[in-house]
Amino acid sequence: MSATFLSNVENAHSKASLSTFVKIANSLDMGLDDLICDSIKECRLTLDKQLAALTNDCSDYEMRIVVGVVKGLIGTLGDAEAYKNRIEDCHARV
């Protein structure tokens, strides 16, 4: 497989067969779900596995920090969504 072909597949200029994706996944030592997760709507299981792998070696202390950061991030995401909705409502009234 040439670098040009891979680039064309990445940039959606060429289509690849399932067997090509299997070859790519195997050469990267990953599953197909990991390879295409960013391109599909529902990939919660894959993301859960990635998060578990990232935190697998964390100590209890480190996990407390990770959980605290995630809680803060989720709160911030909610605040940002509410702010975005208020801005959209203002624009809709104008």
C-alpha positions in Angstrom: 0.0 0.0 0.0 1.5 3.3 -1.0 1.7 6.4 1.2 -0.2 8.3 -1.6 -3.1 5.8 -1.5 -3.3 6.0 2.3 -3.3 9.8 2.1 -6.1 9.7 -0.4 -8.1 7.4 1.8 -7.6 9.6 4.8 -8.7 12.7 2.9 -11.7 10.9 1.3 -10.3 11.2 -2.2 -10.2 7.4 -2.6 -12.3 4.6 -1.2 -10.7 1.5 0.5 -12.1 -1.9 0.8 -12.9 -3.7 4.1 -9.8 -5.9 3.6 -7.7 -2.8 3.2 -9.0 -1.4 6.5 -8.3 -4.8 8.1 -4.7 -4.6 6.8 -4.3 -1.1 8.1 -5.7 -2.0 11.5 -3.5 -5.0 11.7 -0.4 -3.1 10.8 -1.2 -0.5 13.5 -2.0 -3.3 16.0 -5.5 -2.1 16.6 -9.0 -3.2 16.1 -11.2 -1.8 13.3 -13.5 -0.2 15.9 -10.5 1.8 17.2 -9.5 2.7 13.6 -12.8 4.1 12.5 -14.2 5.3 15.9 -13.9 9.0 15.0 -16.0 8.4 11.8 -19.0 6.7 13.4 -21.8 8.1 15.5 -22.0 5.5 18.2 -18.6 4.3 19.5 -19.1 4.4 23.3 -17.7 1.0 23.9 -14.5 1.8 22.1 -14.2 5.1 23.9 -14.8 3.4 27.2 -12.1 0.9 26.4 -9.7 3.7 25.5 -10.4 5.5 28.7 -9.9 2.4 30.8 -6.6 1.7 29.0 -5.4 5.2 29.6 -6.2 5.0 33.3 -5.2 1.4 33.9 -1.9 2.2 35.5 -3.1 5.2 37.6 -2.8 5.0 41.3 -5.9 5.7 43.5 -4.6 9.2 44.1 -4.2 9.8 40.3 -7.6 8.4 39.6 -9.1 10.8 42.1 -7.5 13.6 40.2 -8.7 12.2 36.8 -12.3 11.9 38.2 -12.2 15.5 39.5 -11.0 16.8 36.2 -13.6 14.9 34.3 -16.4 16.2 36.6 -15.1 19.7 36.1 -15.0 19.2 32.3 -18.5 17.8 32.2 -19.7 20.8 34.2 -18.0 23.2 31.9 -19.4 21.5 28.9 -22.9 21.9 30.3 -22.2 25.6 31.0 -20.9 26.1 27.5 -24.0 24.4 26.0 -26.3 26.6 28.1 -24.3 29.7 27.0 -24.5 28.6 23.3 -28.3 28.2 23.6 -28.7 31.7 25.1 -26.7 33.2 22.3 -28.8 31.3 19.7 -32.0 32.5 21.4 -30.7 36.1 21.3 -29.9 35.8 17.6 -33.2 34.2 16.8 -35.0 37.2 18.4 -33.1 39.7 16.3 
